[in-house]
Amino acid sequence: MTKTAGYIEAVRARYGLDSWAATARYLGVSDQSVRLWRRGHSMQDCTALRVAELLDICPGRVLADVAAERADCEEVRAAWREVSK
């Protein structure tokens, strides 16, 4: 599971959302976006900030995790992972 998918699942669990569609509405995004994130795509930075706020975690950590998922080479991915620790 990607970090993005984990964050989305954590939002759903924390707020007792009964479906992925409800999770999408709660985040102010489309159902399609949530489906893509659950399949391994990374979320947009603005959504990452919202997720960090909802989960009460450091925004920099979530942004770094998302950036690591987007990275197109392992060296960059490793650097972002180090930042998100």
C-alpha positions as CSV (number, residue, x, y, z in Angstrom):
1,M,0.0,0.0,0.0
2,T,1.3,3.5,-0.8
3,K,1.5,6.2,1.7
4,T,-1.2,8.1,-0.1
5,A,-3.6,5.2,0.1
6,G,-2.7,4.8,3.8
7,Y,-3.5,8.5,4.5
8,I,-6.8,8.2,2.7
9,E,-7.7,5.1,4.7
10,A,-6.7,6.9,7.9
11,V,-9.0,9.9,7.1
12,R,-11.9,7.5,6.3
13,A,-11.4,5.6,9.6
14,R,-10.8,8.7,11.8
15,Y,-14.0,10.4,10.6
16,G,-16.2,7.3,10.4
17,L,-16.9,7.8,6.7
18,D,-19.0,4.9,5.4
19,S,-17.8,4.8,1.8
20,W,-15.0,6.0,-0.5
21,A,-17.5,8.4,-2.1
22,A,-18.1,9.9,1.3
23,T,-14.4,10.2,1.8
24,A,-14.1,12.0,-1.5
25,R,-16.8,14.4,-0.6
26,Y,-15.2,15.1,2.8
27,L,-11.9,15.9,1.1
28,G,-13.6,18.0,-1.6
29,V,-12.3,15.8,-4.5
30,S,-13.9,13.5,-7.0
31,D,-14.6,9.8,-6.5
32,Q,-12.2,9.2,-9.4
33,S,-9.4,10.9,-7.5
34,V,-9.9,8.6,-4.5
35,R,-10.0,5.5,-6.7
36,L,-6.7,6.6,-8.3
37,W,-5.0,7.2,-4.9
38,R,-6.2,3.8,-3.7
39,R,-4.6,2.2,-6.8
40,G,-1.2,3.8,-6.2
41,H,-1.4,7.3,-7.7
42,S,-0.2,10.2,-5.5
43,M,-2.5,13.0,-4.4
44,Q,-2.1,16.7,-5.2
45,D,-0.2,18.9,-2.8
46,C,-3.3,20.9,-1.8
47,T,-5.1,17.7,-0.9
48,A,-2.0,16.5,1.0
49,L,-2.1,19.6,3.1
50,R,-5.8,19.0,3.9
51,V,-5.1,15.4,4.8
52,A,-2.3,16.5,7.2
53,E,-4.7,18.9,8.8
54,L,-7.4,16.3,9.2
55,L,-5.0,13.7,10.7
56,D,-3.2,16.3,12.8
57,I,0.2,15.4,11.4
58,C,3.1,17.5,10.1
59,P,2.2,18.8,6.6
60,G,5.9,18.5,5.5
61,R,5.8,14.8,6.2
62,V,2.7,14.2,4.1
63,L,4.1,16.5,1.3
64,A,7.4,14.6,1.4
65,D,5.7,11.2,1.2
66,V,3.6,12.4,-1.8
67,A,6.7,13.8,-3.5
68,A,8.5,10.4,-2.9
69,E,5.7,8.6,-4.6
70,R,5.8,10.9,-7.6
71,A,9.6,10.7,-8.0
72,D,10.7,9.1,-11.2
73,C,14.1,7.7,-10.0
74,E,15.0,5.8,-6.9
75,E,17.7,8.3,-5.8
76,V,15.1,11.1,-5.6
77,R,12.6,8.8,-4.0
78,A,15.1,7.9,-1.3
79,A,15.9,11.6,-0.6
80,W,12.2,12.4,-0.1
81,R,11.8,9.4,2.2
82,E,14.6,10.6,4.3
83,V,12.9,14.0,4.6
84,S,9.6,12.5,5.7
85,K,11.1,10.6,8.6
